[in-house]
Amino acid sequence: MHSAPLTLLPSTVELLTSGGDARIELNSAGYNAYGCQATPDSQLISFSSSTATVISITGFDCAQRFQHSVQEALQHNSAAQVFAETRANISAQLAHLCGVTKQTRLILSPSGTDVHGLVAQHLVRTHHTRLRIIMIDSNETGRGVAIALQHTQGSSAPELLSLPLRDNMGELLNDDFLNAMLDTWVRQAVAIQQPVLVVLIDQSKTGLLAPTLQNIVALHQQHQELMTVLVDACQFRLAPVTLRAYLAQGFLVAITGSKFLTGPSFSAALLVNNDPQLLASTHTHTHAQLNFGLLLRWQVALHEFNAFQALSNAAISSFITAFAIRIRQRLHTDSVFTELPNQALERHCLVPEPCWDQLPTIFSFVVNHSAPPHPPLSADETHWLYQQLPHDNDLSTELTQRLPRCQLGQPVFIGQQQGITLSALRISISARLIVTAAQSPQHAQHIINDALLVLDKVAYLSHRLASVPQSRS
């Protein structure tokens, strides 16, 4: 009797680090470009979900179970069939947790960057003319996004216009100024029948929502035939009610499982309502390779998402509020820190009822020198400090016990002061932390105390800079 060929899957670790790009490949020390290893690190305290988070113990167990189940399925069915069925199952799970209707289709993709490229390519093919793209400054989104948006095949590369959110000092620009700029750029395109893609970011690297949502909705209602809105929600700090509201407006929504949800890096999806042309144009991309690594990473993200969705809005909001009060109090009372100006997450034109995702979960700050007059650290100094956080730093035994190995969000460029380039660090709440905090008041307090210890370590390293300047090279 002829038996079906046995296809061997890579190991769990290999799957976790395959099917993306060079950023998830492990270096000789076992870390990817985000400073994360592919196995759990229970001693590392992580508030880095605005960038990436090391996989949890239960997440890794989930990944191993997934690898074993797919390996078993491959003994009886072709790799193409197993991949298609597994992808459909993961998409269904994600759709269920997001609470979207049957009209919504999910296109799984390795990264948010790839999703941006898919949408731009589709619009170029559909309109057969030069596309105008309006996006947020790449300092708040990522340089790779701008490259992906312009990397299309067509008669001419898209015209890319970028809206800045902060001035050279890191201060937020006026909403009226940004809205006027956006209005002008959209109306210029529409006047000559040029298609325009507006990328709305919710939330940016430093937790901003921009451009103003009410203005975007009004513009889209006036110019739906030529204007497409892509919501860059790749941080995925959104409640299902907000996600559904975006889709109801006819917006496309990009999410990932690797930021707020703390799944492994390189798991993204595009959510689409009633757009057969877009689904057809992306079919080749999503079937181009049997990317089991992508499916495994999404399965881990769904594991974290499922635990988070079991919590009430009140429980989530209560912890976020308590965390924000303590962290901001520390940032405002210690001269080593300057909290970066931020703004309210204003979505009331779509979701009027109170919801946890209206509360900030990313807290960005500039680190200052410990000695008066406390000038800000340069971008190079901030990067050096950031790199020291996951290590013990040759501390004394007492300090090693008190100042833990930890991670924050990667430094974000914010501007210049007196010719010095500045960047900000980010301390971020994740779904995983909120799930732990919801177990008891003691768990919640422990997480807040950990966050304060992380800030203690940042302050210590700022002080240490004065005595070890050579470490900044």
C-alpha positions in Angstrom: 0.0 0.0 0.0 1.4 3.4 -1.0 1.8 5.8 1.9 1.7 9.6 1.6 5.1 11.3 1.7 6.1 12.5 5.1 7.0 16.2 5.1 9.2 17.2 8.0 8.6 20.6 9.6 11.5 22.7 11.0 11.7 22.8 14.8 9.6 25.2 16.8 12.5 27.6 17.2 13.2 27.5 13.5 9.6 28.1 12.7 9.4 31.1 15.1 12.3 32.7 13.2 11.4 31.8 9.6 9.1 33.3 7.0 9.8 36.9 7.8 12.9 38.9 6.9 16.3 39.4 8.3 14.9 41.2 11.4 13.7 37.9 13.0 16.8 35.9 12.2 18.9 35.1 15.3 22.4 36.4 15.6 25.3 34.4 17.0 24.2 35.3 20.5 20.7 34.0 19.8 18.8 37.3 19.6 16.9 38.9 16.7 17.1 42.6 15.6 14.6 43.5 18.4 16.7 42.1 21.1 14.5 39.1 21.6 15.4 35.4 21.7 13.1 32.7 20.4 12.6 30.9 23.8 11.2 32.2 27.0 13.2 34.3 29.4 11.4 34.3 32.7 14.0 36.6 34.4 13.5 39.4 31.9 11.0 42.1 32.9 9.5 43.4 29.7 7.6 46.7 29.1 8.7 46.7 25.4 5.5 45.7 23.6 5.6 48.9 21.5 8.6 47.2 19.8 8.6 43.4 20.5 8.4 41.1 23.5 10.1 37.8 24.3 7.7 34.8 23.9 6.0 33.7 27.1 6.4 30.2 28.6 2.7 29.4 27.8 3.2 30.9 24.4 6.1 28.7 23.7 4.2 25.7 24.9 1.4 26.7 22.4 4.0 27.0 19.6 5.3 23.5 20.3 1.8 22.0 20.3 1.1 23.8 17.0 4.3 22.4 15.5 3.5 18.9 16.6 -0.1 19.0 15.3 0.9 20.4 11.9 3.6 17.7 11.7 1.1 15.0 12.4 -1.3 16.5 9.8 1.5 16.4 7.2 1.7 12.6 7.5 -1.7 12.3 6.0 -2.2 15.3 3.7 -0.2 17.4 1.3 1.6 20.4 2.7 -0.5 22.7 0.5 -3.7 21.3 2.0 -2.5 21.4 5.6 -1.3 25.0 5.1 -4.6 26.1 3.6 -6.7 24.5 6.3 -4.5 25.8 9.1 -4.5 29.3 7.7 -8.3 29.2 7.4 -8.6 28.0 11.0 -6.3 30.8 12.3 -8.2 33.4 10.3 -11.5 32.2 11.7 -10.1 32.3 15.3 -8.8 35.9 14.7 -12.1 37.0 13.2 -14.0 35.6 16.2 -11.8 37.3 18.7 -12.0 40.6 16.8 -15.8 40.2 16.7 -16.0 41.0 13.0 -18.8 40.0 10.7 -18.8 37.4 8.0 -18.4 40.2 5.5 -14.9 40.9 6.8 -12.0 39.0 5.2 -8.6 38.6 6.8 -5.4 38.5 4.7 -2.5 37.1 6.8 0.9 38.6 6.0 4.4 38.4 7.6 4.5 42.0 8.7 2.7 45.3 8.9 5.2 46.7 6.4 4.2 44.0 3.9 0.5 44.9 4.4 1.2 48.5 3.5 3.0 47.4 0.3 0.1 45.1 -0.6 -2.5 47.9 -0.3 -0.4 50.3 -2.4 0.3 47.7 -5.1 -3.4 46.9 -5.3 -4.3 50.6 -5.8 -1.7 51.1 -8.5 -3.1 48.1 -10.4 -6.7 49.2 -9.9 -6.3 52.8 -11.0 -3.6 52.5 -13.7 -2.3 56.0 -12.8 0.1 57.5 -10.4 -1.0 57.1 -6.8 -0.6 59.8 -4.1 0.1 58.4 -0.7 -0.2 60.5 2.5 1.3 59.0 5.5 2.7 60.0 8.9 6.3 60.9 9.4 8.4 57.7 9.3 9.9 58.5 12.7 6.5 57.6 14.2 5.8 54.7 11.8 9.1 53.2 10.6 11.4 53.7 7.6 10.4 50.3 6.2 6.8 51.4 5.8 7.6 54.3 3.4 9.8 52.0 1.3 7.1 49.4 1.1 4.5 51.9 0.1 6.6 53.2 -2.8 7.9 49.8 -3.9 5.2 49.0 -6.5 5.1 47.8 -10.0 3.4 50.2 -12.4 3.9 53.0 -14.8 5.4 55.3 -12.1 6.3 55.1 -8.4 3.6 56.5 -6.1 4.0 60.1 -4.9 4.7 59.9 -1.2 3.8 62.9 1.1 4.6 62.8 4.8 2.8 64.6 7.6 5.1 65.5 10.6 3.6 65.1 14.1 6.2 66.9 16.1 8.5 69.9 15.7 12.3 69.8 16.0 12.0 70.0 19.8 9.6 67.1 20.1 6.5 69.2 20.7 3.3 68.1 19.1 2.2 70.2 16.0 -1.2 71.9 16.0 -4.0 69.7 14.8 -5.5 72.5 12.7 -2.2 72.9 10.9 -2.0 69.2 10.1 -5.7 69.0 9.0 -5.2 72.0 6.7 -2.2 70.3 5.1 -4.0 67.0 4.7 -7.1 68.7 3.2 -5.0 70.5 0.7 -3.1 67.4 -0.4 -6.3 65.3 -0.7 -8.2 68.0 -2.7 -5.2 68.6 -5.0 -5.3 64.9 -5.9 -9.1 64.7 -6.3 -9.1 67.8 -8.5 -7.1 66.0 -11.2 -8.7 62.6 -10.6 -5.6 61.2 -8.9 -6.2 58.3 -6.5 -5.0 59.0 -3.0 -4.2 56.6 -0.1 -4.3 58.1 3.3 -2.6 56.1 6.1 -4.2 56.9 9.4 -2.0 55.7 12.3 -3.7 54.3 15.5 -1.3 54.2 17.4 2.2 55.4 16.4 5.5 54.5 18.0 4.9 57.0 20.8 1.2 56.3 21.1 -0.4 59.0 18.8 -3.5 58.8 16.7 -3.2 60.9 13.6 -4.4 62.6 11.4 -7.5 63.7 13.3 -10.1 61.0 12.9 -13.1 63.3 12.5 -11.3 65.1 9.6 -10.4 61.8 7.9 -14.0 60.5 8.1 -15.4 63.7 6.6 -12.8 63.7 3.7 -13.5 60.0 3.0 -17.2 60.6 2.9 -16.7 63.3 0.3 -14.2 61.5 -1.9 -14.8 57.8 -1.5 -14.3 57.0 -5.2 -10.7 58.2 -5.2 -9.7 58.1 -1.5 -8.7 55.0 0.3 -8.0 55.0 4.0 -5.7 52.4 5.5 -5.7 52.3 9.3 -2.2 51.4 10.5 -3.3 49.7 13.8 -0.2 47.6 13.8 0.3 48.2 17.5 -3.2 46.6 17.8 -4.1 48.6 20.9 -7.7 48.5 19.8 -10.9 47.1 21.3 -13.1 45.1 18.9 -15.7 47.8 19.0 -13.2 50.3 17.6 -11.9 47.9 15.0 -15.5 47.2 13.8 -16.2 50.9 13.6 -13.2 51.5 11.3 -14.4 48.6 9.0 -17.9 50.0 9.0 -16.5 53.3 7.6 -15.1 51.3 4.6 -11.5 51.7 5.9 -8.9 49.0 5.6 -7.2 48.0 8.9 -3.7 46.6 9.4 -2.9 44.8 12.6 -0.2 42.7 14.1 0.0 40.1 16.8 3.5 41.0 17.9 3.1 44.4 19.7 0.3 44.8 22.3 -0.6 41.1 22.1 3.1 40.1 22.7 3.1 37.3 20.1 6.3 36.6 18.3 7.5 39.3 15.8 6.3 39.0 12.2 2.6 38.2 12.4 0.3 40.7 10.6 -3.1 40.8 8.9 -5.1 43.1 6.8 -8.9 43.3 7.5 -11.1 44.1 4.6 -14.9 44.6 4.2 -16.5 43.8 0.8 -13.6 44.5 -1.5 -13.4 41.5 -3.9 -10.8 43.3 -6.1 -8.4 43.7 -3.2 -8.9 40.1 -2.2 -8.3 38.9 -5.7 -5.2 41.0 -6.1 -3.6 39.7 -2.9 -4.4 36.1 -3.6 -1.1 35.4 -5.3 0.8 37.0 -2.4 -0.9 35.0 0.3 -0.5 31.7 -1.7 3.1 32.4 -2.8 4.7 30.2 -0.2 3.7 27.8 2.5 4.7 30.0 5.4 4.1 27.8 8.4 6.3 30.1 10.5 3.7 32.9 10.0 0.9 30.6 11.0 2.8 29.4 14.1 3.5 33.0 15.2 -0.2 33.9 14.8 -1.2 30.9 16.8 0.9 32.1 19.7 -0.6 35.6 19.3 -4.1 34.2 19.4 -3.2 32.3 22.6 -2.4 35.7 24.2 -5.4 37.4 22.6 -7.8 34.8 23.9 -6.7 35.3 27.5 -7.0 39.1 27.1 -10.5 39.0 25.6 -11.7 37.1 28.6 -11.3 40.3 30.7 -13.9 43.0 31.2 -13.5 46.5 30.0 -13.7 47.7 33.6 -10.9 45.4 34.7 -8.6 46.4 31.8 -9.4 50.1 32.3 -8.8 50.0 36.0 -5.3 48.6 35.7 -4.3 50.9 32.8 -5.4 53.9 34.9 -3.5 52.8 38.0 -0.4 52.1 36.0 -0.5 55.5 34.2 -0.9 57.4 37.5 2.2 55.8 39.1 4.4 56.0 36.0 3.5 59.6 35.1 4.0 60.6 38.7 7.6 59.2 38.6 8.3 60.7 35.2 7.2 64.1 36.4 9.0 64.1 39.7 12.4 62.8 38.7 14.7 65.3 36.9 16.3 62.3 35.0 13.0 62.0 33.0 11.0 64.3 30.7 7.7 62.8 29.5 7.1 63.3 25.8 4.0 65.4 25.1 1.1 63.3 24.0 -2.6 63.7 23.2 -5.9 62.1 23.9 -6.9 59.1 21.8 -9.9 60.8 20.2 -12.3 58.4 18.5 -15.6 59.6 19.8 -17.0 60.3 16.3 -16.9 56.5 15.8 -17.1 55.1 19.3 -18.9 57.4 21.7 -19.0 55.0 24.7 -16.0 54.8 27.1 -13.6 52.0 26.3 -10.2 50.8 27.5 -8.5 51.7 24.2 -9.1 55.4 24.8 -6.5 55.2 27.6 -2.8 55.6 26.8 -0.7 52.4 27.1 2.5 53.8 25.7 4.5 56.3 27.8 7.4 57.9 26.0 10.1 59.8 27.7 13.5 61.5 27.2 16.3 60.5 29.5 18.3 63.4 31.0 21.8 63.5 32.5 21.7 63.0 36.3 23.8 66.1 37.0 22.4 69.6 36.9 21.2 71.3 34.8 20.0 67.9 33.5 20.4 68.2 29.8 18.9 65.5 27.7 21.0 62.5 26.6 21.9 62.4 23.0 20.4 59.8 20.7 23.7 57.8 20.9 23.8 57.9 24.7 20.1 56.9 24.8 20.8 54.0 22.5 23.8 52.9 24.7 21.5 53.0 27.8 18.8 51.0 26.0 21.3 48.3 25.1 22.3 47.9 28.7 18.8 47.3 30.1 18.7 43.5 29.4 22.0 42.9 31.1 23.2 42.8 34.7 25.7 45.7 34.0 28.4 44.5 36.4 26.2 45.7 39.3 26.9 44.9 42.9 25.0 42.0 44.4 22.6 44.4 46.1 21.9 46.3 42.9 21.6 43.2 40.8 18.8 42.0 43.1 17.1 45.4 43.0 17.6 46.5 39.4 16.4 43.7 37.1 17.3 42.7 33.6 14.6 44.5 31.5 13.4 45.8 28.2 11.7 48.9 27.0 10.6 50.0 23.5 13.4 50.9 21.2 14.5 54.5 21.0 12.4 56.8 18.8 13.9 59.9 17.1 12.0 63.0 18.2 14.1 66.0 17.1 17.1 68.1 18.0 18.0 70.5 20.7 21.0 72.8 20.4 22.4 70.7 17.6 22.0 67.4 19.6 19.9 64.6 18.1 17.4 63.3 20.7 15.4 60.1 21.0 12.8 58.8 23.5 12.4 55.5 25.2 9.0 53.9 25.8 7.5 52.0 28.7 4.4 50.1 27.4 1.6 48.1 28.8 0.8 44.9 27.0 -2.2 42.5 26.9 0.0 39.9 28.7 0.7 42.3 31.6 -2.9 43.2 31.9 -4.0 39.5 32.0 -1.5 39.0 34.8 -2.6 42.1 36.7 -6.2 41.0 36.6 -5.4 37.9 38.6 -5.3 39.9 41.9 -4.6 43.4 43.3 -1.2 42.0 44.4 -0.3 41.0 40.9 -1.3 44.4 39.6 0.8 46.1 42.2 3.8 43.8 41.5 3.7 44.9 37.8 3.6 48.5 38.7 6.5 48.0 41.1 8.4 46.3 38.3 7.9 49.2 36.0 9.2 51.6 38.7 12.2 49.4 39.1 12.8 49.6 35.4 12.8 53.4 35.7 15.2 53.1 38.6 17.6 51.2 36.3 17.2 53.8 33.6 18.1 56.5 36.2 21.1 54.5 37.4 22.4 54.0 33.9 22.0 57.7 33.2 24.2 58.4 36.3 26.6 55.8 35.2 27.1 57.5 31.8 29.2 60.2 33.5 31.7 57.7 34.7 31.9 55.4 31.7 31.7 57.6 28.6 33.7 55.0 26.7 30.7 52.6 26.9 28.8 54.8 24.5 30.9 53.9 21.5 
